[in-house]
Amino acid sequence: MKRLIASSLAALVTFGVQAASLDTHLLQQGEQVAIASDCQACHTAPGSKTAFSGGYGIASPMGVIYATNITPSQSGIGHYSEAEFAAAVRHGVRADGAQLYPAMPYTSYSMMTDADVHALYYYLMHGVQPVEKQNPQTHLPFPFSLRFSMRFWNMMFANDKMWQNDGSKSAEWNRGNYLVNGLAHCNTCHTPRGFMMQEQQDRPLAGGPLGSWYAPNITSDPISGIGGWSDDELVQYLKTGRAPGKNQAAGGMAEAVEHSLQYLPDSDLHAIAVYLKGTTPLRDAGETQPAFSYGAPMDVENSLRGRNPNNANHSLTNGAALFSGNCASCHQPDGAGSANQAYPSLFHNTATGMRNPNNLIAAILFGVQRDTTDHQVLMPGFSSPSYVDKLSDQQVADISNFVLKNYGNPDVTVTAGDVAWVRKGGHPPLLVRLQPLVVPGIIGVIILVLAGVALSVVLRRKSKKQS
């Protein structure tokens, strides 16, 4: 999806508003806050021509949460005061008092400064086209449907501390901290979650599952994190979605690059790099070398030539043959990728070197789509709907294992069951797995209470008769 955020002045012309009557500097500041906060990625539905009009379905472990319309219309936030807007952004409380789910990353936006909240409100109210659009409502299963319960979750887990500058650190480090843990909310995806889906504060940015994908460790650890990346490589990755010899963005990270990170000034990208390189290094258990260090070129065609006659049918019966038939034309028969790395190398690639293979599996199933100012990346997904072959779980597992053995981490093995889970959206967390037991559990407790009351009544009657 192309970037939909129009410049503030262009938006003013569209609405027929006199630009001279508004603060253009504040509009531009608010637009930059909206970009850094990646508001568009969630609040604009795929294919929509109207920015910020909502309707995007955010897949959470509890169910689909639909992003709201945040244009200045009556079906959006046109009736919000600035104080009500600040409460929603920072604390997850709507104008009507209802609680928002933390799919809206208010736990990170709580750091947002008063100046940035004011600028963002001003931009959304005066620099965005109002759109009257009613979107699907979020309906999660019980007990997650009880929005008021988020008050207790917030009391236990939400971080409501506003931004505070650390005088012992550089201005660049402080800006990076504000972006990583505040506006850009990197922590919401890259910090592992606990039983109640709260961020594990003792392992910040150490990586964790994100639906079908896996958000990797981005601490400064040289083995498990980004300690082996140079600052320039990190900046290039954030700006373009790829760093040759290291990684390329897909899934949610591709969306962040496409809609937000590529538009940040280089000074902000350098600040993020400085902050990440200065984080506490956290090592993942069992890892002994960086994911990007695995693999070497290996020409698959050498093992396939002459194996079947030229007119053979149904010959794609193993991982090598499936790779040759579905992957080698873009990633090359030796796995080295295209010359310009638009189709990346499969060796020296974090996706194939990680101990968690979800990103490799998800890339095969769902493809990769990323549009930046310098290039466009489109890898088709080999699952329905798609214009390429639709591969079975076992076929995806066979390709994954071939790639891992020859180009990636050979100690990792993928089963058809692993692929099936990724196809479904990932393993549900324990809290979600327990959800079907909630209603029977409540009924059981009620029965026990009633039984206890009945037993108490019977014992009292017996006691009275005996006396």
Beta strands, then each sheet from edge to edge (+ up, - down):
strand 1: 57-60
strand 2: 63-66
strand 3: 208-210
strand 4: 213-215
strand 5: 242-243
strand 6: 247-248
strand 7: 368-371
strand 8: 376-379
sheet 1: 1+ 2-
sheet 2: 3+ 4-
sheet 3: 5+ 6-
sheet 4: 7+ 8-
end
